[in-house]
Amino acid sequence: MGFRGTVFPIVFGGILILFGFGFYHRYNLIVNTKEQQQRKEYNIQKALEFRRAVQEKLDEEISKP
């Protein structure tokens, strides 16, 4: 057996495992950045809605005699 029987499969398997971890990590980063972008847009939208509501209340208070 020798090299091909023991060392080669172990090295090859280790390389495959490292590639798997690398691709998984990269995919995870892509998914996380997309989720963060969506969350950021949602937060901005909510902040704008809140600001608009506050502005309307202020306008009502100012227009009262």
DSSP file (Angstrom, degrees, kcal/mol; ACC not computed):
  #  RESIDUE AA STRUCTURE BP1 BP2  ACC     N-H-->O    O-->H-N    N-H-->O    O-->H-N    TCO  KAPPA ALPHA  PHI   PSI    X-CA   Y-CA   Z-CA
    1    1 A M    >         0   0    0      0, 0.0     3,-0.8     0, 0.0     4,-0.4   0.000 360.0 360.0 360.0 -77.7    0.0    0.0    0.0
    2    2 A G  T 3>> +     0   0    0      1,-0.2     4,-1.8     2,-0.2     5,-0.7  -0.406 360.0   3.2  69.4-130.4    2.4    2.7    1.2
    3    3 A F  I 34>S+     0   0    0      1,-0.2     5,-2.7     2,-0.2     4,-0.2   0.918 135.5  44.7 -62.0 -48.7    1.9    6.2   -0.1
    4    4 A R  I <45S+     0   0    0     -3,-0.8    -1,-0.2     1,-0.2    -2,-0.2   0.785 114.1  50.8 -70.0 -25.2   -1.2    5.6   -2.2
    5    5 A G  I  45S+     0   0    0     -4,-0.4    -1,-0.2    -3,-0.2    -2,-0.2   0.848 129.6   2.9 -83.1 -33.9   -2.9    3.6    0.5
    6    6 A T  I  X5S+     0   0    0     -4,-1.8     4,-1.4     3,-0.1    -3,-0.2   0.778 128.2  42.2-120.5 -53.5   -2.6    5.8    3.6
    7    7 A V  I  ><S+     0   0    0     -5,-0.7     4,-2.6    -4,-0.2     5,-0.3   0.932 110.3  54.3 -70.7 -45.8   -1.0    9.2    3.0
    8    8 A F  H  ><S+     0   0    0     -5,-2.7     4,-2.9     1,-0.2     5,-0.3   0.921 109.4  45.5 -59.2 -49.0   -2.7   10.1   -0.2
    9    9 A P  H  > S+     0   0    0      0, 0.0     4,-2.8     0, 0.0    -1,-0.2   0.896 113.7  50.6 -62.8 -37.1   -6.3    9.7    0.9
   10   10 A I  H  X S+     0   0    0     -4,-1.4     4,-2.3     2,-0.2    -2,-0.2   0.946 114.7  42.5 -65.0 -46.7   -5.7   11.5    4.1
   11   11 A V  H  X S+     0   0    0     -4,-2.6     4,-2.3     2,-0.2    -1,-0.2   0.936 116.2  48.4 -64.2 -46.2   -4.1   14.5    2.4
   12   12 A F  H  X S+     0   0    0     -4,-2.9     4,-2.4    -5,-0.3    -2,-0.2   0.908 112.1  49.1 -62.2 -42.7   -6.7   14.5   -0.4
   13   13 A G  H  X S+     0   0    0     -4,-2.8     4,-2.5    -5,-0.3    -1,-0.2   0.897 109.8  51.9 -63.2 -40.6   -9.5   14.4    2.2
   14   14 A G  H  X S+     0   0    0     -4,-2.3     4,-2.4    -5,-0.2    -2,-0.2   0.909 109.5  49.3 -62.1 -41.4   -8.0   17.2    4.1
   15   15 A I  H  X S+     0   0    0     -4,-2.3     4,-2.5     2,-0.2    -2,-0.2   0.925 111.2  49.6 -63.7 -43.8   -7.8   19.4    1.0
   16   16 A L  H  X S+     0   0    0     -4,-2.4     4,-2.5     1,-0.2    -2,-0.2   0.909 110.4  50.4 -60.9 -41.8  -11.4   18.6    0.2
   17   17 A I  H  X S+     0   0    0     -4,-2.5     4,-2.6     2,-0.2    -1,-0.2   0.920 110.3  49.8 -63.1 -43.1  -12.5   19.5    3.7
   18   18 A L  H  X S+     0   0    0     -4,-2.4     4,-2.5     1,-0.2    -2,-0.2   0.919 110.9  49.4 -62.4 -42.9  -10.6   22.8    3.6
   19   19 A F  H  X S+     0   0    0     -4,-2.5     4,-2.7     2,-0.2     5,-0.2   0.917 110.4  51.9 -60.6 -41.9  -12.2   23.6    0.2
   20   20 A G  H  X S+     0   0    0     -4,-2.5     4,-2.5     1,-0.2    -2,-0.2   0.934 110.6  46.6 -60.7 -46.6  -15.6   22.8    1.7
   21   21 A F  H  X S+     0   0    0     -4,-2.6     4,-2.8     1,-0.2    -1,-0.2   0.907 112.0  52.4 -61.2 -40.9  -15.1   25.1    4.6
   22   22 A G  H  X S+     0   0    0     -4,-2.5     4,-2.4     2,-0.2    -2,-0.2   0.936 112.0  43.6 -61.4 -47.8  -13.8   27.8    2.3
   23   23 A F  H  X S+     0   0    0     -4,-2.7     4,-2.7     2,-0.2     5,-0.2   0.904 114.2  50.7 -66.3 -39.7  -16.9   27.7    0.1
   24   24 A Y  H  X S+     0   0    0     -4,-2.5     4,-2.6    -5,-0.2    -2,-0.2   0.931 111.6  48.0 -61.8 -45.1  -19.3   27.5    3.0
   25   25 A H  H  X S+     0   0    0     -4,-2.8     4,-2.3     2,-0.2    -2,-0.2   0.916 112.6  48.5 -62.2 -43.7  -17.6   30.5    4.7
   26   26 A R  H  X S+     0   0    0     -4,-2.4     4,-2.2     2,-0.2    -2,-0.2   0.928 112.5  47.6 -63.9 -45.2  -17.7   32.5    1.5
   27   27 A Y  H  X S+     0   0    0     -4,-2.7     4,-2.6     1,-0.2    -1,-0.2   0.908 111.0  52.5 -60.8 -42.1  -21.4   31.7    0.8
   28   28 A N  H  X S+     0   0    0     -4,-2.6     4,-2.8     1,-0.2    -1,-0.2   0.902 108.2  50.4 -61.2 -42.1  -22.2   32.5    4.5
   29   29 A L  H  X S+     0   0    0     -4,-2.3     4,-2.5     2,-0.2    -1,-0.2   0.916 110.2  50.1 -62.8 -42.2  -20.5   35.9    4.1
   30   30 A I  H  X S+     0   0    0     -4,-2.2     4,-1.9     1,-0.2    -2,-0.2   0.940 113.2  45.8 -61.5 -46.4  -22.5   36.6    0.9
   31   31 A V  H  X S+     0   0    0     -4,-2.6     4,-2.4     1,-0.2    -2,-0.2   0.920 112.5  51.1 -62.8 -43.8  -25.8   35.7    2.6
   32   32 A N  H  X S+     0   0    0     -4,-2.8     4,-2.7     1,-0.2    -1,-0.2   0.906 109.0  50.0 -62.2 -42.2  -25.0   37.7    5.7
   33   33 A T  H  X S+     0   0    0     -4,-2.5     4,-2.3     1,-0.2    -1,-0.2   0.885 110.5  50.6 -66.4 -36.1  -24.1   40.9    3.7
   34   34 A K  H  X S+     0   0    0     -4,-1.9     4,-2.4    -5,-0.2    -1,-0.2   0.930 112.1  47.0 -64.3 -43.7  -27.4   40.6    1.8
   35   35 A E  H  X S+     0   0    0     -4,-2.4     4,-2.6     1,-0.2    -2,-0.2   0.909 111.8  50.5 -64.4 -41.1  -29.4   40.3    5.1
   36   36 A Q  H  X S+     0   0    0     -4,-2.7     4,-2.6     2,-0.2    -1,-0.2   0.904 110.1  50.6 -62.9 -40.1  -27.5   43.2    6.6
   37   37 A Q  H  X S+     0   0    0     -4,-2.3     4,-2.5     2,-0.2    -2,-0.2   0.930 111.7  47.1 -63.4 -45.1  -28.3   45.3    3.5
   38   38 A Q  H  X S+     0   0    0     -4,-2.4     4,-2.5     1,-0.2    -2,-0.2   0.910 112.7  49.6 -62.6 -41.4  -32.0   44.4    3.7
   39   39 A R  H  X S+     0   0    0     -4,-2.6     4,-2.6     2,-0.2    -1,-0.2   0.905 110.5  50.6 -64.0 -40.6  -32.0   45.2    7.5
   40   40 A K  H  X S+     0   0    0     -4,-2.6     4,-2.5     2,-0.2    -2,-0.2   0.928 111.1  47.7 -63.0 -45.2  -30.3   48.5    6.9
   41   41 A E  H  X S+     0   0    0     -4,-2.5     4,-2.4     1,-0.2    -1,-0.2   0.906 112.1  50.4 -62.2 -41.0  -32.9   49.5    4.2
   42   42 A Y  H  X S+     0   0    0     -4,-2.5     4,-2.6     2,-0.2    -2,-0.2   0.923 110.8  48.9 -62.5 -44.4  -35.7   48.4    6.5
   43   43 A N  H  X S+     0   0    0     -4,-2.6     4,-2.4     1,-0.2    -2,-0.2   0.902 111.2  49.8 -63.3 -40.7  -34.3   50.5    9.4
   44   44 A I  H  X S+     0   0    0     -4,-2.5     4,-2.4     2,-0.2    -1,-0.2   0.923 110.8  50.1 -62.7 -43.5  -33.9   53.5    7.1
   45   45 A Q  H  X S+     0   0    0     -4,-2.4     4,-2.3     1,-0.2    -2,-0.2   0.925 111.7  47.6 -60.6 -45.6  -37.5   53.2    5.9
   46   46 A K  H  X S+     0   0    0     -4,-2.6     4,-2.5     1,-0.2    -1,-0.2   0.899 110.9  51.7 -63.4 -40.1  -38.8   52.9    9.4
   47   47 A A  H  X S+     0   0    0     -4,-2.4     4,-2.6     1,-0.2    -1,-0.2   0.906 109.9  49.2 -63.8 -40.9  -36.8   56.0   10.5
   48   48 A L  H  X S+     0   0    0     -4,-2.4     4,-2.5     2,-0.2    -1,-0.2   0.904 110.8  49.9 -65.8 -40.3  -38.2   58.0    7.6
   49   49 A E  H  X S+     0   0    0     -4,-2.3     4,-2.3     2,-0.2    -2,-0.2   0.924 112.4  47.8 -62.6 -43.3  -41.7   57.0    8.4
   50   50 A F  H  X S+     0   0    0     -4,-2.5     4,-2.5     1,-0.2    -2,-0.2   0.918 111.9  49.5 -62.8 -43.6  -41.2   58.0   12.1
   51   51 A R  H  X S+     0   0    0     -4,-2.6     4,-2.5     1,-0.2    -1,-0.2   0.899 110.4  50.8 -63.0 -40.5  -39.7   61.3   11.0
   52   52 A R  H  X S+     0   0    0     -4,-2.5     4,-2.3     2,-0.2    -1,-0.2   0.910 110.4  49.4 -63.7 -42.1  -42.6   62.0    8.7
   53   53 A A  H  X S+     0   0    0     -4,-2.3     4,-2.3     2,-0.2    -2,-0.2   0.918 111.7  48.3 -64.1 -43.3  -45.1   61.2   11.5
   54   54 A V  H  X S+     0   0    0     -4,-2.5     4,-2.6     1,-0.2    -1,-0.2   0.912 110.7  51.7 -62.5 -42.0  -43.2   63.5   13.9
   55   55 A Q  H  X S+     0   0    0     -4,-2.5     4,-2.6     1,-0.2    -2,-0.2   0.903 108.8  50.5 -62.9 -40.9  -43.2   66.3   11.3
   56   56 A E  H  X S+     0   0    0     -4,-2.3     4,-2.4     2,-0.2    -1,-0.2   0.920 110.6  49.5 -63.2 -42.7  -46.9   65.9   10.7
   57   57 A K  H  X S+     0   0    0     -4,-2.3     4,-2.6     2,-0.2    -2,-0.2   0.920 111.5  49.1 -61.2 -43.2  -47.6   66.2   14.5
   58   58 A L  H  X S+     0   0    0     -4,-2.6     4,-2.6     1,-0.2    -2,-0.2   0.916 110.0  51.0 -63.0 -42.0  -45.3   69.3   14.7
   59   59 A D  H  X S+     0   0    0     -4,-2.6     4,-2.3     1,-0.2    -1,-0.2   0.901 110.4  49.7 -62.4 -39.9  -47.2   70.9   11.7
   60   60 A E  H  X S+     0   0    0     -4,-2.4     4,-1.0     2,-0.2    -2,-0.2   0.931 112.0  47.9 -62.9 -44.6  -50.5   70.2   13.4
   61   61 A E  H  < S+     0   0    0     -4,-2.6     3,-0.3     1,-0.2    -2,-0.2   0.893 113.6  47.4 -63.6 -39.5  -49.3   71.8   16.7
   62   62 A I  H  < S+     0   0    0     -4,-2.6    -1,-0.2     1,-0.2    -2,-0.2   0.888 109.1  53.2 -69.8 -38.1  -47.9   74.8   14.9
   63   63 A S  H  < S+     0   0    0     -4,-2.3    -1,-0.2    -5,-0.2    -2,-0.2   0.665  85.9 101.9 -75.7 -14.4  -51.1   75.3   12.8
   64   64 A K     <        0   0    0     -4,-1.0    -3,-0.0    -3,-0.3    -4,-0.0  -0.444 360.0 360.0 -67.5 141.4  -53.3   75.4   15.9
   65   65 A P              0   0    0      0, 0.0    -1,-0.1     0, 0.0    -2,-0.1   0.513 360.0 360.0 -72.6 360.0  -54.3   78.9   16.9
